[in-house]
Amino acid sequence: MTSKERCDLIRFVTSVSRAPLLGFGVMYPKFGISNGGSLERLPTASTCLNLLKLPDYKDKELIREKLLYSIYANSGFDLS
């Protein structure tokens, strides 16, 4: 990922565009990744929990493609 894509990923998961000043070690709740369910789903995030919900894609390029699609899709909050 490019530097911009990494920043956008941080914003996608945490709702802030920069890493914590003192590092991710002091972030609360901790940045986390959980299984996002079916491989048919796109990655999602729970920003209040700093949690990336990532399906267990087997291919690195597919992970990158799906993550970037989710990051730039401009989807709002989903109260499901």
Buried (B, 14 or more C-beta within 10 A) or exposed (E): EEEEBEBBBBBBBBEEEEBBEEEEEEBEEEBEEEEBEEEEEBBBBEBEBBBBBBBEBEEEEEBEEBBBEBBEEEEEEEEE
